[in-house]
Amino acid sequence: MTARRSYPARPGQGSHAVGWPFPGDVAARAAALSLAANAFLLVLKIVVGILSGSIAVLSDGLDSAEDMVASGAAWLSVRIAARPADYDHPYGHGKVEGLSAALEAGVISAGGAFIGYMAVNRLLHGGQEVTVGLGLVAMVIALVINLGAAAYTRGTARRTGSLALAAEARHWQVNLAQASVVLLGLGLVSATGQTLFDSLAALALVAFMGWSAFAILRSALNEIMDVRLPPAEEEIIRRSLLPYAERVRGYHGLRSRRSGRQRYIDLHLVVSPQSTVEEVHHICDRIEAEIREKLPGSTVSIHMEPDDGRYVEPVA
């Protein structure tokens, strides 16, 4: 017997799925604000980059154009992932957040490659003089916006468990580092009069962007490939069985995975053959409720089977 808490609707019927534990509009609002912030920064950096002649500022502005694409994808994926499970998608729509995160990694990589090209070209062939003052003002504004956006999206990602927002938060952290490095480069140009530091700052960004893209891509692939939940979360599942050690003889077949903001957990619970179905079902209900309380957004399936003497993981 298997205890479940969510059922996809058949064609022509309403959905019986459990309500989503995190309102989709919370994550969608964070993604929308991220998109608006990137649009503002795009205009600011492109205009200032052209007027000041700073390759670092202009490159950062062009990167903001790619950021807008990534933010748009994050906003769309968060809205899709918030849809409840249905007949065609019985496990929900959370995988789309993994795809969005992978796109985010690709955007960061493409931006890094372009910035690297422009910086190397400036180092080899030289370029126009840099108007430091205007660039510094623009990058200070960008720094403040990046700091606020990174904090907001990171906090929302933690509350909702959204992989797409987590990738977007890391992208904002990349942008924060970019703004800091560009400011450092412009400061050195101002102090020394050497535009070389502007290009070197851009190259430093490339290395950091490459590392960040790899980290985001690894997280996205883990979810797409159904990697199990972290050990700490699986330990929470095991500890949820402890209060019932006298009634439950063991368990086996624990499996877990994530799909966007949703966790999927299933296991086999071994009970005494003398236990009634009603007794064991009550225990399963309490175990599922405790797991969902400690791991919000979990869909738990427990298969109950009588103890036949085979080896199982002990509960205690």
Secondary structure, DSSP 4 states (H G I P E B T S, - for coil): -EE-S--PPPTTS---PPPPSS-HHHHHHHHHHHHHHHHHHHHHHHHHHHHH--HHHHHHHHHHHHHHHHHHHHHHHHHHHTSPP-SS-TT-STHHHHHHHHHHHHHHHHHHHHHHHHHHHHHHH------HHHHHHHHHHHHHHHHHHHHHHHHHHHHHT-HHHHHHHHHHHHHHHHHHHHHHHHHHHHHH--THHHHHHHHHHHHHHHHHHHHHHHHHHHHHTTPPPPHHHHHHHHHTTGGGTTTEEEEEEEEEEEETTEEEEEEEEEE-TTS-HHHHHHHHHHHHHHHHHHSSSEEEEEEEEE--S---B---
